[in-house]
Amino acid sequence: MRADLEAIDAASRKVLDAKYRAREIGLTNSRQAIRRCANSIRALHRGEAERAEELMVEASDLLAEAAQKLEGHPDILHAGFLSDACKEYAEARLFQALAAGKPLPLPEDLQVWVVPYLHGLGEAAGEMRRRMLDLLRAGDLESAEAALEAMDGILELLAGLDYPDGMTSGLRRTTDVTRALIERSRSDLTTTVIQERLRRSLEDAGGS
C-alpha cells in the first residue's frame, strides 16, 4: 500500500516556499547594498560626502530588511551573502570615519557582525592607501602621514586578534594584505618626503 504523502508535500512546500522568498529578498538586497557601498566609497574619494551618506543610508536600510526577512531562517542568514554585504557596509562606514578623522563606529553601531566588521576594517585600510596617495599628489604631506598612522593602528589591531581562521573567516589573510599595503604606503610616503626635502634644499641653495 502506497503511503499518502500529500500532507508531507504540503508541509514541506509551505516551509521551503517561505524560505525561498526570504532568500531571494536577502540576495537581492545584499547585492544592491554592495553596489551602494561601492558607489559611496567612490563618492567619498571624490569629496562628495552628502552623496556618500545617502548611499550608505540606503545600504543600511536594505541590510536591515534582509536581516529581518531572514531572521527565521538562520541557515540562510549565515550562508555568506549577507555577511559579505555587511563587510562592504562596514568598510564604507569605517572609511568614511577614517577619512574625516572621526571615531570609528563599533560593530553594534553599524548593526553588523564582528567578523565581517573586522574584514571591512582591513579593507578600509586599503581605501586609506588610495586616499594617502591622493594627498601626496596634492602635496599635503601632513594629512598623508596622518592617513598612514591610521592604517598602522588598524594593522596593530588586526594583528593582535590571533584566533583560528575558522572563527574569523580567514582574517589572517586580510591582515597580511593590509600589512603589505601599509608597507607599500610607507615606502611611497618616505620617497615623497625625501623628494620634497631635496626640492627645498635645491630651492634654498638657488636662492642663496
Secondary structure, 3 states (H helix, E strand, C coil): CCCCCHHHHHHHHHHHHHHHHHHHHHHHHHHHHHHHHHHHHHHHHCCCHHHHHHHHHHHHHHHHHHHHHHCCCHHHHCCCHHHHHHHHHHHHHHHHHHHHCCCCCCHHHHCCCHHHHHHHHHHHHHHHHHHHHHHHHCCCHHHHHHHHHHHHHHHHHHHHCCCCHHHHCCHHHHHHHHHHHHHHHHHHHHHHHHHHHHHHHHHHHHHC
